[in-house]
Amino acid sequence: MLEQQRVTVIVPAYNEAPRISPVLKVITSTSFVDDVLVIDDGSGDDTSRVASSFSVEVMRHSRNRGKGAALVDAIRKKSDGDIYLFIDADLIELNEKHLLSLAEPIALTSLVDMTIGVFKGGRGSSDLAQRICPILNGQRAVRGGWIKDCPDFSWSRFGVEVFLTRYASDFGARIEMVPLWGISHFHKEEKYGPFLGVYHRFKMYFEVLYAYLFYENKMKMKEKVISQKPAEEDEVCAQVRR
């Protein structure tokens, strides 16, 4: 079934140069993936250079605009996708089975519009966070026709998962939770150190709360994910074509 669908993997990344290579190695070796787009969201490190060493396309924001904007820009650039996979750049022990588990339910039935991955059997701290609030997981697959018709969620930053889940629930989209065994991710304290890591963690929580509180107000926006709106002038699109 996946052979009959155009599968596009979108990898939003911000300062992930030390961690992105294992993720891209798995994605680019997966047979059913047709396109891979890495969005370097204004990184101050070599994320774009590292990503460009793989057979992927790289899109770079000249400033950090947040995860929501990265995903919207990627969908607009790759607007012919039937299934989009959203995969974080800092995953540990990602493998092809995880990607298949996310994409297959959408390919097999028209009743599923979005899958949400749930970490299991990986690092204990990540598994615990998933049990408490699984909807915050960024590993997802979405049906192309559904996501393109969503309201523009460029504003949502790290609250993008909250927005997508709530929008799907409010408007009758079918969500399937998918266990992802043995997978985890790097924590912010591991990336940035204990003090700066705590800052980034609370910044993320604030953005999640903002998306939750202002969801209804943002729903009044008429702009859709796919529109004729031109790209922002501060974006630079680079380069490496598969």
C-alpha positions in Angstrom: 0.0 0.0 0.0 2.8 2.5 0.8 4.2 2.0 -2.7 1.1 3.6 -4.0 1.4 6.7 -1.8 3.9 9.5 -1.9 5.5 9.5 1.5 7.3 12.7 2.6 9.4 12.8 5.7 9.8 16.2 7.4 12.5 16.7 10.0 12.4 20.0 11.8 15.8 20.8 13.4 17.3 23.5 15.6 20.9 23.1 16.7 20.9 19.4 16.1 24.2 18.9 14.3 25.6 16.4 16.9 22.4 14.3 16.8 20.8 14.4 13.4 23.0 12.0 11.4 21.7 8.7 12.9 18.1 9.9 12.2 18.8 10.8 8.6 20.7 7.6 8.0 17.6 5.6 8.9 15.2 7.8 7.0 17.2 7.9 3.8 17.6 4.1 3.8 13.9 3.4 4.2 12.5 2.0 0.9 9.0 3.5 1.0 10.1 7.1 1.6 9.9 9.3 -1.5 11.0 12.7 -0.2 13.0 13.9 2.8 13.0 17.6 3.8 15.1 18.9 6.7 14.1 22.3 8.0 17.0 24.0 9.7 15.0 26.5 11.9 17.7 29.2 12.3 20.4 27.0 13.9 23.6 28.5 15.1 25.6 25.3 14.5 26.3 23.1 11.5 22.9 21.4 11.3 22.4 22.4 7.6 25.9 21.2 6.7 25.5 17.9 8.4 22.0 17.3 6.9 23.3 18.2 3.4 25.7 15.3 3.5 22.7 13.0 3.1 20.4 12.6 0.1 17.9 15.0 1.4 16.7 18.5 0.7 17.5 21.2 3.2 15.4 24.3 3.8 16.9 26.9 6.1 15.2 29.7 8.1 17.5 32.6 8.7 15.9 33.0 12.1 14.3 30.7 14.6 10.5 30.6 13.9 9.5 27.5 15.8 8.5 24.0 15.1 5.0 24.9 13.9 6.3 27.3 11.2 9.0 24.7 10.2 6.3 22.1 9.5 4.0 24.4 7.6 6.7 25.7 5.4 7.9 22.2 4.7 4.3 21.0 3.7 3.9 24.0 1.5 7.2 23.3 -0.2 6.4 19.6 -0.6 2.7 20.0 -1.4 2.3 16.8 -3.4 2.6 14.4 -0.4 0.0 11.8 0.2 1.4 11.0 3.7 3.6 13.2 5.7 5.9 11.8 8.5 7.0 14.3 11.1 10.2 13.0 12.7 12.3 14.8 15.3 16.0 15.2 14.7 17.2 14.1 18.1 15.8 10.6 18.3 17.7 7.7 19.8 17.4 4.2 18.3 15.1 5.1 15.4 14.6 2.3 12.9 12.6 1.6 9.8 9.9 -0.3 11.7 9.1 2.9 13.6 8.5 4.8 10.4 6.4 1.9 9.0 4.3 1.8 12.2 3.4 5.5 11.8 2.7 5.5 8.1 1.0 2.2 7.5 -2.3 2.8 9.3 -3.0 5.8 7.1 -2.1 3.8 3.9 -4.2 0.8 4.8 -7.5 2.6 5.6 -9.2 5.9 4.8 -10.5 6.0 8.4 -7.2 7.1 9.9 -6.1 10.7 9.4 -3.2 11.0 11.9 -1.1 8.6 13.9 0.8 9.6 17.1 3.8 7.7 18.2 4.1 6.7 21.9 7.6 5.8 23.2 7.7 2.4 25.0 10.6 0.3 26.2 13.2 3.0 25.7 14.5 5.3 28.4 12.5 5.3 31.6 12.2 9.1 31.8 10.9 9.4 28.2 8.4 6.5 28.7 7.1 8.2 31.9 6.5 11.5 30.1 4.7 9.6 27.4 2.4 7.9 29.9 1.6 11.3 31.4 1.0 13.2 28.2 1.3 11.1 25.0 -0.2 13.8 22.7 3.1 15.8 23.1 5.0 13.3 21.0 6.3 14.8 17.8 6.6 11.5 15.9 3.5 11.5 13.7 2.1 10.6 10.3 -0.7 12.7 8.8 -2.8 12.3 5.7 -1.9 14.8 3.1 -5.4 15.9 2.2 -6.2 16.5 5.9 -3.1 18.4 6.9 -3.2 20.7 3.9 -6.7 21.8 4.8 -5.8 22.6 8.4 -5.7 26.2 9.5 -2.3 27.7 9.3 -0.5 26.7 12.5 2.8 28.6 11.9 2.2 30.5 15.1 2.2 27.4 17.4 6.0 26.8 17.9 6.3 23.8 20.4 2.6 23.8 20.9 2.1 22.4 17.4 1.3 18.9 18.7 -1.4 20.3 21.1 -2.9 22.2 18.2 -3.0 19.3 15.7 -4.4 16.9 18.3 -7.1 19.2 19.5 -8.1 20.3 15.9 -8.3 16.6 14.8 -10.5 15.8 17.8 -12.8 18.9 17.3 -13.4 18.2 13.7 -13.9 14.5 13.6 -10.5 13.3 12.3 -9.5 9.8 13.3 -6.4 9.5 15.4 -4.5 6.2 16.1 -1.9 5.9 18.9 1.0 3.8 17.7 3.5 2.3 20.2 7.2 2.9 19.2 9.2 0.3 21.0 12.8 1.0 22.1 13.0 4.6 20.9 13.7 7.7 22.9 15.2 11.2 22.5 17.8 13.4 24.0 16.6 15.6 26.8 17.1 19.4 26.7 19.4 19.2 29.8 21.6 16.8 27.8 21.7 19.1 24.8 22.3 22.5 26.6 23.5 21.6 30.0 21.6 21.7 33.3 20.9 25.4 33.6 20.3 26.4 29.9 18.4 23.1 29.5 15.9 24.0 32.2 15.4 27.3 30.5 14.6 25.7 27.2 12.4 23.1 28.9 10.2 25.8 30.6 10.2 27.8 27.3 8.8 24.7 25.6 6.1 24.3 28.3 5.1 28.0 27.9 4.7 27.5 24.2 2.6 24.4 24.7 0.4 26.3 27.2 0.1 29.2 24.8 -1.2 26.9 22.1 -3.7 25.4 24.4 -5.0 28.7 25.8 -5.2 30.5 22.4 -6.4 27.6 20.3 -9.9 28.9 19.9 -8.8 32.4 19.1 -6.3 31.1 16.4 -9.1 29.0 14.9 -10.6 32.2 13.6 -7.7 32.6 11.1 -8.8 31.9 7.6 -5.4 31.0 6.2 -4.9 27.3 5.4 -1.7 25.4 5.5 -1.7 25.2 1.7 -2.4 28.6 0.1 -1.0 30.9 -2.5 0.8 33.0 0.1 4.4 33.7 -1.0 7.3 32.6 1.1 8.6 35.1 3.6 11.5 37.1 2.4 13.8 36.1 5.2 13.8 32.4 4.2 16.6 30.9 2.3 16.0 27.6 0.6 18.9 25.3 0.0 19.8 22.9 -2.1 20.5 19.2 -2.1 18.1 17.4 -4.3 17.7 13.7 -4.0 
